Amino acid sequence: MKKEAIILCGFIILKFVLQFILLNPEYELHRDEYLHIDIGQHLAWGYQSVPPLTAWISKIIFLLGNSVFWVKFFPALFGALTILMVWKTIKELNGNLFALILGALCVLLSALLRLNTLYQPNSFDILAWTTLYYVIIKYFNTENTKWLFVAALVVAIGFLNKYNIGFAVIGILPAIILTRQRKIFAEKKLYIALLLGLVIIMPNLLWQYNNDFPVVRHLNELAETQLVNVNRLDFLKSQLLFFAGSLFVIFAGLYALLFYKPFEKFKTFFWAFFFTLIIFLLLRAKDYYAIGLYPVYIAFGSVFLSRVLDKGWKVYLKAILLVFPLLFFISSYNVAYPNKNPAYIIEHSERYKELGMLRWEDGIDREIPQDYADMLGWKELAKKVDDAYSNMPNPKQTLVLCDNYGQAGAINYYSKKGVRAVSFNADYINWFDLGQPYIHLLRVINANEKEGEVAETGRYFEKTIVVDSITNQYARERGAAITTFINAQFNINDIIREEIQELQR
């Protein structure tokens, strides 16, 4: 086996090892992961929360045993493939072994280590961005029109994973117009490729149309509840942190795209960088939406630096470049990853606060990062729901209804009693089984709504019992009440149908 192949395999193995050791066992799956796992049991061409690719992957996870290992394996895999695509990009740019090692190290020891711990569409999204840029470079190098079709395929698959890849396309199109690569628009096969891509994504677009475009409702809700709290300056600060140990390499790549003669044909990427960031800034996008932008610039920077530092005393600077990512990883090891339990985080809260990690999506700082709070209390919830469900007069005629998708998904994942919980939240609204009449109700009620909801719902049942609640002091779901309502005085199924129809209007 060639030396390059051995080194690449070493990076891939190290990537998987790091992904599994950077997660403290005290944390469970994230609330989003439970939803993403559950959609694998309801295959469709679209969902309110995500496009369909996640469901297909979740189906594979289910067939493999549905264990936590496999849930965590796939984001780690997509992170490893991102390293591979950066490696291939550097090879395409005629980078030497040093450039390959530098590029792989910069991508390995970056924000991807944290992002790849969660089973969300984001990991594949970054892989799709990186692959798209690689394919565009291949086309600029060869002008072989087959790469136009490959690019269309990559965009289509990326679109079926997360609509965010559309920003990569929007960012690079005006950049192409500004450079000599604009001649691509005269290539007839470009439009055939675009048509091919449209055919691939058409089932999802039709699903969106038939369901009144839930993605638009989701984006509007996101803009009103979360993006409104996004500070543009904080967005830019975060961009510097994602690849903190690689900033010099990224800036070198941008410089080379503008001034380095061998990269003349790739100047499109210089303008694409700024167009894409401006779009995100204008839309007040979440900071991590832009992570997929950077790996290709690490590739450009690695190749450029490997060439300009190959003579005289400058050779010694190469060692420094390799040490930078490692030093930043070591310095951030105790704060940037979910490898410390909540007690440690609270004890060292000042450093977490300085990095903005304690700020939740509502703009308020709390004890631990939101993502971490979203990974606690779920097993406790499922166990207590199982116990309450077993004690119902007739469990088979009991509807388990939750206030949010995290609660429903966690119960469905951890339940030992075969409980199938639903919710009026997210995609669960489409998964109610109303083929049998329900007499009793078991509700999981959010802590801030507990008092009013228990009283309001209890009016329509013979008996109400607040059975238990989530007690994990660090869980975002702390205080959520597990409540049973016995013998309904109305037809539960009819009320459910009416509620679903109202929400779908």
C-alpha positions as CSV (number, residue, x, y, z in Angstrom):
1,M,0.0,0.0,0.0
2,K,1.3,3.5,-0.9
3,K,2.4,5.8,1.8
4,E,-0.4,8.3,1.0
5,A,-3.0,5.6,1.3
6,I,-1.7,4.5,4.7
7,I,-1.7,8.0,6.0
8,L,-5.2,8.6,4.7
9,C,-6.4,5.4,6.4
10,G,-4.8,6.7,9.6
11,F,-6.8,9.9,9.4
12,I,-10.0,8.1,8.8
13,I,-9.4,5.7,11.7
14,L,-8.5,8.6,14.0
15,K,-11.6,10.4,13.0
16,F,-13.9,7.5,14.1
17,V,-12.0,7.1,17.3
18,L,-12.2,10.7,18.2
19,Q,-15.9,10.9,17.5
20,F,-16.7,8.1,19.9
21,I,-14.4,9.3,22.7
22,L,-15.4,12.9,22.6
23,L,-18.9,12.1,23.9
24,N,-19.4,11.7,27.7
25,P,-21.4,8.6,28.5
26,E,-23.6,10.7,30.8
27,Y,-25.2,12.2,27.7
28,E,-28.0,10.4,25.8
29,L,-29.1,11.0,22.3
30,H,-30.1,14.5,21.3
31,R,-33.8,15.4,20.9
32,D,-33.4,15.9,17.2
33,E,-31.8,12.4,16.8
34,Y,-34.9,10.7,18.2
35,L,-37.1,12.4,15.6
36,H,-34.6,11.6,12.8
37,I,-34.6,7.9,13.9
38,D,-38.4,7.8,14.0
39,I,-38.9,9.1,10.5
40,G,-37.1,6.0,9.3
41,Q,-40.3,4.1,10.2
42,H,-42.5,6.4,8.1
43,L,-40.7,6.5,4.7
44,A,-42.0,9.3,2.5
45,W,-40.7,11.8,0.0
46,G,-40.8,14.6,2.5
47,Y,-41.3,15.6,6.1
48,Q,-42.0,18.8,8.0
49,S,-38.6,18.7,9.6
50,V,-36.2,17.5,7.0
51,P,-36.1,16.2,3.4
52,P,-36.2,12.5,2.8
53,L,-32.6,11.3,2.8
54,T,-32.4,11.2,6.6
55,A,-35.3,8.8,6.7
56,W,-33.6,6.4,4.3
57,I,-30.4,6.5,6.4
58,S,-32.5,5.9,9.5
59,K,-34.1,2.9,7.9
60,I,-30.6,1.5,7.4
61,I,-29.8,2.2,11.0
62,F,-33.0,0.3,12.0
63,L,-32.0,-2.7,9.9
64,L,-28.6,-2.7,11.5
65,G,-30.1,-3.0,15.0
66,N,-31.0,0.6,15.8
67,S,-28.3,0.8,18.5
68,V,-26.7,4.1,19.6
69,F,-23.5,2.9,18.0
70,W,-25.1,3.0,14.5
71,V,-26.8,6.3,15.2
72,K,-23.4,7.8,16.0
73,F,-21.6,5.9,13.2
74,F,-23.2,7.7,10.3
75,P,-22.4,11.3,11.2
76,A,-18.8,10.1,11.9
77,L,-18.8,8.4,8.5
78,F,-19.9,11.6,6.7
79,G,-17.2,13.5,8.6
80,A,-14.6,10.9,7.5
81,L,-15.8,11.2,3.9
82,T,-15.4,14.9,4.1
83,I,-11.8,14.4,5.0
84,L,-11.5,12.1,2.0
85,M,-13.1,14.7,-0.3
86,V,-10.6,17.4,0.9
87,W,-7.8,14.9,0.2
88,K,-9.1,14.3,-3.3
89,T,-9.4,18.0,-3.9
90,I,-5.8,18.6,-2.8
91,K,-4.7,15.8,-5.2
92,E,-6.7,17.4,-8.0
93,L,-4.8,20.7,-7.3
94,N,-1.6,18.7,-7.6
95,G,-0.8,19.0,-3.9
96,N,2.1,17.1,-2.4
97,L,2.2,14.8,0.7
98,F,2.6,17.7,3.0
99,A,-0.4,19.5,1.5
100,L,-2.5,16.3,2.0
101,I,-1.5,15.9,5.6
102,L,-2.0,19.6,6.4
103,G,-5.5,19.6,4.8
104,A,-6.6,16.4,6.4
105,L,-5.4,17.6,9.8
106,C,-7.1,20.9,9.5
107,V,-10.4,19.3,8.7
108,L,-10.0,16.6,11.3
109,L,-9.3,18.9,14.2
110,S,-12.1,21.4,13.6
111,A,-15.7,22.1,14.6
112,L,-16.6,19.0,12.6
113,L,-15.6,16.9,15.6
114,R,-18.5,18.4,17.6
115,L,-21.0,18.5,14.7
116,N,-20.3,14.9,13.7
117,T,-21.3,13.7,17.2
118,L,-25.0,14.3,16.4
119,Y,-27.1,12.4,13.9
120,Q,-28.5,15.3,12.0
121,P,-28.6,16.3,8.3
122,N,-25.7,18.8,9.0
123,S,-22.9,16.2,8.7
124,F,-24.0,15.0,5.2
125,D,-24.7,18.7,4.3
126,I,-21.0,19.6,4.8
127,L,-20.0,16.5,2.9
128,A,-22.3,17.6,0.0
129,W,-20.9,21.1,-0.1
130,T,-17.3,19.8,-0.1
131,T,-18.1,17.2,-2.8
132,L,-19.8,19.9,-5.0
133,Y,-16.8,22.2,-4.8
134,Y,-14.5,19.2,-5.7
135,V,-16.6,18.4,-8.7
136,I,-16.6,22.0,-9.9
137,I,-12.8,22.1,-9.6
138,K,-12.7,18.9,-11.7
139,Y,-14.8,20.6,-14.4
140,F,-12.6,23.8,-14.3
141,N,-9.6,21.6,-14.7
142,T,-10.9,19.3,-17.5
143,E,-13.9,21.0,-19.0
144,N,-15.3,17.5,-19.4
145,T,-19.1,18.0,-19.3
146,K,-19.6,14.7,-17.4
147,W,-18.7,16.7,-14.3
148,L,-21.7,19.0,-14.9
149,F,-23.9,15.9,-14.5
150,V,-22.0,14.8,-11.4
151,A,-22.5,18.3,-10.0
152,A,-26.2,18.2,-10.6
153,L,-26.4,14.8,-8.9
154,V,-24.5,16.0,-5.9
155,V,-26.7,19.1,-5.6
156,A,-29.8,16.9,-5.9
157,I,-28.8,14.4,-3.3
158,G,-27.6,17.3,-1.0
159,F,-31.0,18.9,-1.5
160,L,-32.8,15.7,-0.5
161,N,-30.7,15.8,2.7
162,K,-30.9,19.5,3.6
163,Y,-32.1,22.5,1.6
164,N,-29.1,24.4,2.9
165,I,-27.0,23.3,-0.1
166,G,-29.1,25.8,-2.1
167,F,-27.0,28.5,-0.6
168,A,-23.8,27.0,-1.9
169,V,-25.3,27.2,-5.4
170,I,-26.6,30.7,-4.9
171,G,-23.2,31.8,-3.7
172,I,-21.2,30.3,-6.5
173,L,-23.4,31.4,-9.5
174,P,-22.7,35.1,-9.3
175,A,-19.0,34.3,-8.7
176,I,-18.9,32.3,-11.9
177,I,-20.4,35.3,-13.8
178,L,-17.6,37.5,-12.5
179,T,-14.8,35.3,-13.9
180,R,-13.9,33.7,-17.2
181,Q,-15.7,30.6,-16.1
182,R,-18.9,32.3,-17.2
183,K,-18.5,30.5,-20.5
184,I,-20.1,27.5,-18.7
185,F,-23.5,29.2,-19.3
186,A,-23.1,28.7,-23.0
187,E,-22.7,24.9,-22.5
188,K,-25.9,23.2,-23.5
189,K,-25.2,20.1,-21.4
190,L,-25.3,22.4,-18.3
191,Y,-29.0,22.8,-18.8
192,I,-29.5,19.1,-19.4
193,A,-27.7,18.4,-16.2
194,L,-29.9,20.9,-14.4
195,L,-32.9,19.1,-15.8
196,L,-31.6,15.8,-14.5
197,G,-31.1,17.3,-11.0
198,L,-34.7,18.7,-11.1
199,V,-36.1,15.3,-12.0
200,I,-34.3,13.8,-9.0
201,I,-35.7,16.3,-6.5
202,M,-39.1,16.5,-8.1
203,P,-40.8,13.9,-5.8
204,N,-39.8,16.0,-2.8
205,L,-41.0,19.2,-4.5
206,L,-44.3,17.6,-5.3
207,W,-44.6,16.4,-1.7
208,Q,-44.0,20.0,-0.5
209,Y,-46.7,21.2,-2.9
210,N,-49.2,18.6,-1.9
211,N,-48.6,19.4,1.8
212,D,-48.8,23.2,1.3
213,F,-45.0,23.7,1.5
214,P,-44.4,23.0,5.2
215,V,-40.8,24.1,4.6
216,V,-42.0,27.6,4.2
217,R,-44.0,27.4,7.5
218,H,-40.9,26.0,9.2
219,L,-38.6,28.7,7.9
220,N,-41.1,31.4,9.0
221,E,-41.3,29.9,12.4
222,L,-37.6,29.6,12.6
223,A,-37.2,33.3,11.6
224,E,-39.7,34.4,14.3
225,T,-38.4,32.3,17.2
226,Q,-34.7,31.6,16.6
227,L,-33.1,33.6,13.7
228,V,-34.4,36.8,15.2
229,N,-32.0,36.2,18.0
230,V,-29.0,35.8,15.7
231,N,-26.5,38.5,16.1
232,R,-24.6,39.1,12.8
233,L,-21.4,40.0,14.7
234,D,-21.7,36.8,16.7
235,F,-22.2,34.9,13.4
236,L,-18.8,36.2,12.1
237,K,-17.1,35.5,15.4
238,S,-18.3,31.9,15.2
239,Q,-16.8,31.5,11.7
240,L,-13.4,32.2,13.2
241,L,-13.9,29.5,15.8
242,F,-15.1,26.7,13.6
243,F,-11.6,26.2,12.1
244,A,-9.6,28.2,14.6
245,G,-6.4,26.2,14.1
246,S,-6.7,26.5,10.4
247,L,-7.4,30.2,9.9
248,F,-4.0,30.8,8.4
249,V,-4.5,28.0,5.9
250,I,-7.9,29.3,4.9
251,F,-6.7,32.9,4.5
252,A,-3.7,31.6,2.5
253,G,-6.2,29.8,0.2
254,L,-8.2,33.0,-0.3
255,Y,-5.0,35.0,-1.0
256,A,-3.8,32.3,-3.5
257,L,-7.1,32.4,-5.3
258,L,-6.7,36.1,-6.0
259,F,-3.0,36.4,-6.6
260,Y,-1.4,32.9,-7.2
261,K,-1.1,32.4,-11.0
262,P,-1.6,28.6,-11.0
263,F,-5.0,29.1,-9.3
264,E,-6.1,31.6,-11.9
265,K,-8.8,29.4,-13.3
266,F,-10.3,28.9,-9.8
267,K,-10.8,32.6,-9.0
268,T,-14.5,31.9,-8.9
269,F,-14.0,30.4,-5.5
270,F,-12.6,33.6,-4.1
271,W,-15.8,35.5,-4.9
272,A,-18.0,32.6,-4.0
273,F,-16.6,32.7,-0.4
274,F,-17.8,36.3,0.1
275,F,-21.1,36.0,-1.8
276,T,-22.1,33.0,0.3
277,L,-21.2,34.6,3.6
278,I,-23.1,37.8,2.7
279,I,-26.2,35.8,1.9
280,F,-26.1,34.1,5.3
281,L,-25.5,37.4,7.0
282,L,-28.5,39.0,5.3
283,L,-30.7,36.1,6.3
284,R,-29.5,36.1,9.9
285,A,-28.6,32.4,9.4
286,K,-27.4,30.2,12.2
287,D,-23.6,30.2,12.3
288,Y,-23.1,26.5,11.6
289,Y,-25.0,26.7,8.3
290,A,-21.8,28.1,6.8
291,I,-19.4,25.3,8.0
292,G,-19.6,23.5,4.6
293,L,-18.0,26.5,3.0
294,Y,-14.5,26.1,4.5
295,P,-13.0,22.7,3.7
296,V,-12.4,23.6,0.0
297,Y,-10.4,26.7,1.1
298,I,-8.4,24.5,3.4
299,A,-7.5,22.5,0.3
300,F,-6.5,25.6,-1.7
301,G,-4.5,27.0,1.2
302,S,-2.7,23.7,1.9
303,V,-1.5,23.3,-1.7
304,F,-0.4,27.0,-1.9
305,L,1.5,26.9,1.4
306,S,3.2,23.6,0.5
307,R,4.6,25.2,-2.6
308,V,5.7,28.6,-1.2
309,L,7.3,27.0,1.9
310,D,9.4,24.3,0.1
311,K,12.7,26.1,0.0
312,G,15.2,27.5,2.5
313,W,14.3,28.5,6.1
314,K,10.6,28.5,5.2
315,V,10.6,24.7,5.3
316,Y,10.6,25.0,9.1
317,L,7.3,26.9,9.0
318,K,5.6,23.7,7.7
319,A,6.0,22.1,11.1
320,I,4.4,25.1,12.8
321,L,1.4,24.9,10.4
322,L,0.9,21.2,11.4
323,V,1.2,22.1,15.1
324,F,-1.4,24.9,15.0
325,P,-4.5,22.7,14.6
326,L,-3.2,20.3,17.2
327,L,-2.6,23.1,19.7
328,F,-6.1,24.6,19.2
329,F,-7.6,21.1,19.6
330,I,-5.8,20.6,22.9
331,S,-6.7,24.0,24.2
332,S,-10.4,23.5,23.3
333,Y,-10.6,19.9,24.4
334,N,-12.2,20.6,27.7
335,V,-14.8,23.1,26.5
336,A,-15.7,22.6,22.8
337,Y,-16.9,19.0,22.9
338,P,-19.6,17.1,24.9
339,N,-16.9,15.2,26.8
340,K,-17.5,16.9,30.1
341,N,-20.5,16.3,32.4
342,P,-22.8,19.1,33.5
343,A,-21.2,19.5,36.9
344,Y,-17.8,20.2,35.3
345,I,-19.4,22.7,32.9
346,I,-21.1,24.6,35.7
347,E,-17.8,24.7,37.7
348,H,-16.0,26.2,34.7
349,S,-18.9,28.2,33.4
350,E,-16.9,31.4,32.7
351,R,-14.9,29.9,29.9
352,Y,-18.0,28.4,28.3
353,K,-19.8,31.8,28.6
354,E,-16.8,33.6,27.0
355,L,-17.2,31.3,24.0
356,G,-20.9,31.9,23.8
357,M,-21.7,28.2,24.4
358,L,-24.2,28.9,27.2
359,R,-26.4,31.0,25.0
360,W,-29.5,29.2,23.9
361,E,-31.6,29.8,20.8
362,D,-33.8,32.3,22.7
363,G,-30.7,34.5,23.3
364,I,-30.5,33.7,27.1
365,D,-27.5,32.2,28.8
366,R,-28.1,29.1,31.0
367,E,-26.1,26.6,33.0
368,I,-25.0,24.3,30.2
369,P,-25.1,24.4,26.4
370,Q,-28.5,23.9,24.9
371,D,-27.3,20.9,22.9
372,Y,-26.1,19.2,26.0
373,A,-29.4,19.9,27.9
374,D,-31.2,18.4,24.9
375,M,-29.2,15.1,25.6
376,L,-30.4,14.5,29.2
377,G,-33.5,13.1,30.9
378,W,-34.8,11.0,28.0
379,K,-34.2,7.5,29.5
380,E,-35.8,8.7,32.7
381,L,-38.8,9.9,30.8
382,A,-39.2,6.6,28.8
383,K,-38.9,4.5,32.0
384,K,-41.5,6.5,33.9
385,V,-43.9,6.5,30.9
386,D,-43.4,2.7,30.6
387,D,-44.4,2.3,34.3
388,A,-47.4,4.6,34.0
389,Y,-48.5,2.9,30.8
390,S,-48.3,-0.6,32.4
391,N,-50.6,0.7,35.2
392,M,-53.3,2.0,32.9
393,P,-56.7,0.1,33.1
394,N,-56.4,-0.8,29.5
395,P,-53.0,0.1,28.0
396,K,-54.0,-0.9,24.4
397,Q,-56.7,1.7,24.5
398,T,-54.4,4.4,25.9
399,L,-53.1,7.2,23.7
400,V,-49.6,8.4,24.7
401,L,-49.5,12.1,23.7
402,C,-46.4,14.3,24.1
403,D,-46.0,18.0,23.9
404,N,-42.9,17.9,21.7
405,Y,-41.2,15.7,19.3
406,G,-38.2,15.0,21.6
407,Q,-40.4,13.5,24.2
408,A,-42.3,11.3,21.7
409,G,-39.1,10.2,19.9
410,A,-37.3,9.3,23.1
411,I,-40.2,7.2,24.4
412,N,-40.4,5.4,21.1
413,Y,-36.6,4.7,21.1
414,Y,-36.2,3.6,24.8
415,S,-39.6,2.1,25.6
416,K,-39.4,-1.5,26.8
417,K,-43.2,-1.9,26.7
418,G,-43.7,-1.2,23.0
419,V,-45.2,2.2,23.7
420,R,-45.6,4.3,20.5
421,A,-46.0,8.0,21.5
422,V,-47.2,10.7,19.2
423,S,-47.4,14.5,19.3
424,F,-49.0,17.4,17.6
425,N,-45.4,18.7,17.1
426,A,-43.3,18.3,14.0
427,D,-43.8,15.2,11.8
428,Y,-45.6,13.2,14.6
429,I,-48.8,15.0,13.6
430,N,-49.0,12.7,10.6
431,W,-48.3,9.5,12.5
432,F,-51.4,9.1,14.7
433,D,-52.9,5.6,14.5
434,L,-56.6,6.3,14.8
435,G,-57.7,2.9,13.7
436,Q,-58.8,1.9,17.2
437,P,-60.9,3.9,19.7
438,Y,-58.9,5.4,22.7
439,I,-60.5,5.6,26.1
440,H,-57.6,6.8,28.2
441,L,-54.9,9.4,27.7
442,L,-51.3,9.4,29.0
443,R,-49.8,12.9,28.5
444,V,-46.3,14.2,28.8
445,I,-46.8,17.9,29.5
446,N,-44.1,20.6,29.3
447,A,-43.1,22.0,32.7
448,N,-44.2,25.5,31.9
449,E,-47.7,24.4,30.9
450,K,-48.2,21.7,33.5
451,E,-50.6,23.3,35.9
452,G,-53.0,24.7,33.3
453,E,-52.9,21.7,30.9
454,V,-53.5,19.2,33.7
455,A,-56.6,21.1,34.9
456,E,-57.9,21.8,31.4
457,T,-57.6,18.3,30.1
458,G,-58.7,16.7,33.4
459,R,-62.2,18.2,33.0
460,Y,-63.1,15.7,30.4
461,F,-62.0,12.5,32.2
462,E,-63.3,10.7,35.2
463,K,-59.9,10.6,36.9
464,T,-56.6,12.5,36.6
465,I,-53.3,11.4,38.2
466,V,-50.0,13.3,37.9
467,V,-47.8,10.2,38.0
468,D,-44.3,11.6,37.9
469,S,-42.1,14.1,36.2
470,I,-38.5,14.4,34.8
471,T,-36.2,15.2,37.7
472,N,-32.8,15.5,36.0
473,Q,-31.7,18.9,37.1
474,Y,-29.7,19.6,33.9
475,A,-32.3,18.4,31.4
476,R,-34.1,20.9,29.2
477,E,-37.2,18.8,29.9
478,R,-36.8,19.0,33.6
479,G,-40.3,19.2,35.3
480,A,-42.2,17.8,32.3
481,A,-45.2,16.0,33.9
482,I,-46.3,12.4,33.1
483,T,-50.0,12.5,33.7
484,T,-52.7,9.9,33.2
485,F,-56.3,10.7,32.3
486,I,-58.8,7.8,32.9
487,N,-62.1,7.2,31.1
488,A,-62.7,10.0,28.7
489,Q,-66.2,11.6,28.6
490,F,-65.9,12.3,24.9
491,N,-64.6,10.6,21.8
492,I,-60.8,11.0,21.9
493,N,-60.3,10.0,18.3
494,D,-62.7,12.6,17.0
495,I,-61.0,15.4,19.0
496,I,-57.6,14.2,17.7
497,R,-58.8,14.4,14.1
498,E,-60.2,17.8,14.6
499,E,-57.0,19.0,16.1
500,I,-54.9,17.6,13.2
501,Q,-57.2,19.2,10.7
502,E,-56.9,22.6,12.4
503,L,-53.1,22.4,12.6
504,Q,-52.8,21.4,8.9
505,R,-54.8,24.4,7.8
